């Protein structure tokens, strides 16, 4: 698959690293088999199980991102107002603000018990729906019970 860079791709992904193809407004992860950049602004990439032109034809015109972490770090303030939903519990909370702590982005989230801090670590983020302003996460047990 040939990808033209218009800002969503910030670097060449490594083998096995997820790359997100935005389908119907939802970033869907696909795992990189190979990737290289033959010229600035162009990336040639193949995904596991998607090795033919026919298998990737549905991706034509879709936005491609190398990782949600890169996009969040570029402008974390834009996440204020997003709702975090934990797939492991019934937790839902709205992001008030995002702060850069040493080595970690932290979201201050309002929830039924007050405000809590949620780390915006790429390993915890399942998907981000910018259209609906929803971040689906897989949070460690007990994290949402901590108050600040």
BALOBA-1460 file (C-alpha; in Angstrom, 3 decimals):
// residues 148
<rec num="1" residu="x" x="0.000" y="0.000" z="0.000"/>
<rec num="2" residu="x" x="1.351" y="3.457" z="-0.858"/>
<rec num="3" residu="x" x="0.557" y="6.223" z="1.625"/>
<rec num="4" residu="x" x="0.978" y="9.924" z="0.920"/>
<rec num="5" residu="x" x="1.947" y="11.846" z="4.056"/>
<rec num="6" residu="x" x="-0.205" y="14.823" z="4.932"/>
<rec num="7" residu="x" x="0.602" y="14.944" z="8.652"/>
<rec num="8" residu="x" x="-0.856" y="11.720" z="10.054"/>
<rec num="9" residu="x" x="2.353" y="9.761" z="9.598"/>
<rec num="10" residu="x" x="5.216" y="11.093" z="11.669"/>
<rec num="11" residu="x" x="7.764" y="8.297" z="11.116"/>
<rec num="12" residu="x" x="8.315" y="4.891" z="9.534"/>
<rec num="13" residu="x" x="6.622" y="2.201" z="11.635"/>
<rec num="14" residu="x" x="8.694" y="-0.793" z="12.693"/>
<rec num="15" residu="x" x="7.843" y="-4.408" z="11.877"/>
<rec num="16" residu="x" x="4.982" y="-5.635" z="14.082"/>
<rec num="17" residu="x" x="4.015" y="-2.109" z="15.157"/>
<rec num="18" residu="x" x="0.353" y="-1.150" z="14.763"/>
<rec num="19" residu="x" x="-0.605" y="1.422" z="12.148"/>
<rec num="20" residu="x" x="-4.083" y="2.900" z="12.327"/>
<rec num="21" residu="x" x="-6.271" y="3.134" z="9.221"/>
<rec num="22" residu="x" x="-9.239" y="5.421" z="9.891"/>
<rec num="23" residu="x" x="-12.336" y="3.580" z="8.661"/>
<rec num="24" residu="x" x="-15.720" y="5.296" z="9.120"/>
<rec num="25" residu="x" x="-14.100" y="7.719" z="11.598"/>
<rec num="26" residu="x" x="-12.601" y="4.962" z="13.760"/>
<rec num="27" residu="x" x="-8.837" y="4.277" z="13.865"/>
<rec num="28" residu="x" x="-8.462" y="0.514" z="13.251"/>
<rec num="29" residu="x" x="-5.064" y="-1.050" z="14.039"/>
<rec num="30" residu="x" x="-3.219" y="-3.125" z="11.428"/>
<rec num="31" residu="x" x="0.176" y="-4.656" z="12.147"/>
<rec num="32" residu="x" x="3.120" y="-3.647" z="9.982"/>
<rec num="33" residu="x" x="4.898" y="-6.343" z="8.030"/>
<rec num="34" residu="x" x="7.245" y="-3.983" z="6.164"/>
<rec num="35" residu="x" x="7.505" y="-0.225" z="5.744"/>
<rec num="36" residu="x" x="9.895" y="2.113" z="4.003"/>
<rec num="37" residu="x" x="9.910" y="5.649" z="2.713"/>
<rec num="38" residu="x" x="11.280" y="5.930" z="-0.842"/>
<rec num="39" residu="x" x="10.909" y="9.733" z="-0.786"/>
<rec num="40" residu="x" x="9.781" y="12.465" z="1.626"/>
<rec num="41" residu="x" x="6.014" y="12.379" z="2.106"/>
<rec num="42" residu="x" x="5.591" y="8.824" z="0.768"/>
<rec num="43" residu="x" x="5.436" y="5.570" z="2.709"/>
<rec num="44" residu="x" x="5.147" y="2.079" z="1.253"/>
<rec num="45" residu="x" x="3.709" y="-0.315" z="3.792"/>
<rec num="46" residu="x" x="2.415" y="-3.851" z="3.969"/>
<rec num="47" residu="x" x="0.325" y="-5.377" z="6.741"/>
<rec num="48" residu="x" x="0.139" y="-8.945" z="8.014"/>
<rec num="49" residu="x" x="-2.681" y="-10.740" z="6.155"/>
<rec num="50" residu="x" x="-3.136" y="-7.812" z="3.690"/>
<rec num="51" residu="x" x="-0.534" y="-8.499" z="1.009"/>
<rec num="52" residu="x" x="-2.440" y="-8.084" z="-2.251"/>
<rec num="53" residu="x" x="-3.846" y="-5.080" z="-4.045"/>
<rec num="54" residu="x" x="-7.301" y="-6.640" z="-3.818"/>
<rec num="55" residu="x" x="-7.081" y="-6.994" z="-0.008"/>
<rec num="56" residu="x" x="-6.238" y="-3.289" z="0.556"/>
<rec num="57" residu="x" x="-8.456" y="-1.684" z="-2.102"/>
<rec num="58" residu="x" x="-10.985" y="-0.752" z="0.604"/>
<rec num="59" residu="x" x="-8.345" y="1.413" z="2.304"/>
<rec num="60" residu="x" x="-8.147" y="3.769" z="-0.682"/>
<rec num="61" residu="x" x="-8.722" y="7.347" z="0.490"/>
<rec num="62" residu="x" x="-8.534" y="6.457" z="4.202"/>
<rec num="63" residu="x" x="-6.378" y="8.389" z="6.650"/>
<rec num="64" residu="x" x="-3.384" y="6.443" z="8.000"/>
<rec num="65" residu="x" x="-1.665" y="7.172" z="11.331"/>
<rec num="66" residu="x" x="1.480" y="5.606" z="12.751"/>
<rec num="67" residu="x" x="0.242" y="5.708" z="16.324"/>
<rec num="68" residu="x" x="-2.288" y="7.478" z="18.465"/>
<rec num="69" residu="x" x="0.455" y="8.507" z="20.886"/>
<rec num="70" residu="x" x="2.096" y="10.670" z="18.188"/>
<rec num="71" residu="x" x="-1.195" y="12.397" z="17.380"/>
<rec num="72" residu="x" x="-2.089" y="13.003" z="21.045"/>
<rec num="73" residu="x" x="1.362" y="14.381" z="21.854"/>
<rec num="74" residu="x" x="1.188" y="16.841" z="18.964"/>
<rec num="75" residu="x" x="-1.779" y="18.689" z="20.504"/>
<rec num="76" residu="x" x="-2.987" y="17.174" z="23.796"/>
<rec num="77" residu="x" x="-5.152" y="20.207" z="24.691"/>
<rec num="78" residu="x" x="-7.607" y="19.204" z="21.973"/>
<rec num="79" residu="x" x="-8.629" y="16.176" z="24.065"/>
<rec num="80" residu="x" x="-10.470" y="18.323" z="26.616"/>
<rec num="81" residu="x" x="-14.132" y="17.340" z="26.393"/>
<rec num="82" residu="x" x="-13.469" y="13.795" z="25.164"/>
<rec num="83" residu="x" x="-15.121" y="10.959" z="27.093"/>
<rec num="84" residu="x" x="-12.948" y="8.103" z="28.323"/>
<rec num="85" residu="x" x="-14.708" y="4.735" z="28.413"/>
<rec num="86" residu="x" x="-13.041" y="1.762" z="30.110"/>
<rec num="87" residu="x" x="-13.790" y="-1.561" z="28.402"/>
<rec num="88" residu="x" x="-12.988" y="-3.456" z="31.623"/>
<rec num="89" residu="x" x="-15.535" y="-1.684" z="33.827"/>
<rec num="90" residu="x" x="-18.493" y="0.672" z="33.686"/>
<rec num="91" residu="x" x="-16.211" y="3.716" z="34.087"/>
<rec num="92" residu="x" x="-16.987" y="6.801" z="31.992"/>
<rec num="93" residu="x" x="-15.419" y="10.191" z="32.539"/>
<rec num="94" residu="x" x="-14.912" y="13.459" z="30.690"/>
<rec num="95" residu="x" x="-11.427" y="14.913" z="30.195"/>
<rec num="96" residu="x" x="-11.083" y="18.358" z="31.789"/>
<rec num="97" residu="x" x="-7.457" y="18.911" z="30.796"/>
<rec num="98" residu="x" x="-4.319" y="17.069" z="29.714"/>
<rec num="99" residu="x" x="-0.946" y="17.725" z="31.322"/>
<rec num="100" residu="x" x="2.534" y="16.630" z="30.291"/>
<rec num="101" residu="x" x="4.283" y="15.001" z="33.241"/>
<rec num="102" residu="x" x="7.847" y="13.706" z="32.860"/>
<rec num="103" residu="x" x="7.534" y="10.890" z="30.336"/>
<rec num="104" residu="x" x="3.742" y="10.673" z="30.532"/>
<rec num="105" residu="x" x="0.617" y="12.498" z="29.393"/>
<rec num="106" residu="x" x="-2.003" y="12.563" z="32.156"/>
<rec num="107" residu="x" x="-5.681" y="13.406" z="31.687"/>
<rec num="108" residu="x" x="-7.610" y="14.962" z="34.555"/>
<rec num="109" residu="x" x="-11.030" y="13.351" z="34.259"/>
<rec num="110" residu="x" x="-14.327" y="14.122" z="35.998"/>
<rec num="111" residu="x" x="-16.178" y="11.077" z="37.176"/>
<rec num="112" residu="x" x="-18.983" y="10.354" z="39.626"/>
<rec num="113" residu="x" x="-16.554" y="10.403" z="42.582"/>
<rec num="114" residu="x" x="-14.777" y="13.641" z="41.630"/>
<rec num="115" residu="x" x="-11.595" y="14.071" z="39.602"/>
<rec num="116" residu="x" x="-9.046" y="11.360" z="38.808"/>
<rec num="117" residu="x" x="-5.858" y="11.139" z="36.769"/>
<rec num="118" residu="x" x="-5.750" y="8.733" z="33.832"/>
<rec num="119" residu="x" x="-2.448" y="8.055" z="32.039"/>
<rec num="120" residu="x" x="-2.789" y="8.461" z="28.277"/>
<rec num="121" residu="x" x="-0.354" y="5.682" z="27.532"/>
<rec num="122" residu="x" x="-0.573" y="4.064" z="24.061"/>
<rec num="123" residu="x" x="-0.696" y="0.576" z="25.625"/>
<rec num="124" residu="x" x="-3.926" y="1.533" z="27.427"/>
<rec num="125" residu="x" x="-5.656" y="3.219" z="24.466"/>
<rec num="126" residu="x" x="-7.771" y="0.862" z="22.359"/>
<rec num="127" residu="x" x="-9.314" y="3.390" z="19.988"/>
<rec num="128" residu="x" x="-10.027" y="7.070" z="19.568"/>
<rec num="129" residu="x" x="-13.139" y="8.301" z="17.807"/>
<rec num="130" residu="x" x="-12.498" y="11.963" z="17.043"/>
<rec num="131" residu="x" x="-15.946" y="12.365" z="15.508"/>
<rec num="132" residu="x" x="-17.767" y="11.233" z="18.680"/>
<rec num="133" residu="x" x="-14.995" y="12.482" z="21.024"/>
<rec num="134" residu="x" x="-14.621" y="9.081" z="22.683"/>
<rec num="135" residu="x" x="-11.431" y="7.365" z="23.822"/>
<rec num="136" residu="x" x="-11.885" y="3.664" z="24.554"/>
<rec num="137" residu="x" x="-9.271" y="2.365" z="26.982"/>
<rec num="138" residu="x" x="-8.290" y="-0.804" z="28.820"/>
<rec num="139" residu="x" x="-7.491" y="0.530" z="32.301"/>
<rec num="140" residu="x" x="-5.852" y="-1.426" z="35.122"/>
<rec num="141" residu="x" x="-8.228" y="-2.623" z="37.837"/>
<rec num="142" residu="x" x="-8.632" y="-0.073" z="40.632"/>
<rec num="143" residu="x" x="-7.200" y="2.901" z="38.718"/>
<rec num="144" residu="x" x="-10.556" y="4.651" z="38.393"/>
<rec num="145" residu="x" x="-11.175" y="4.359" z="42.151"/>
<rec num="146" residu="x" x="-8.269" y="6.667" z="43.016"/>
<rec num="147" residu="x" x="-9.176" y="10.301" z="43.757"/>
<rec num="148" residu="x" x="-6.905" y="13.347" z="43.489"/>
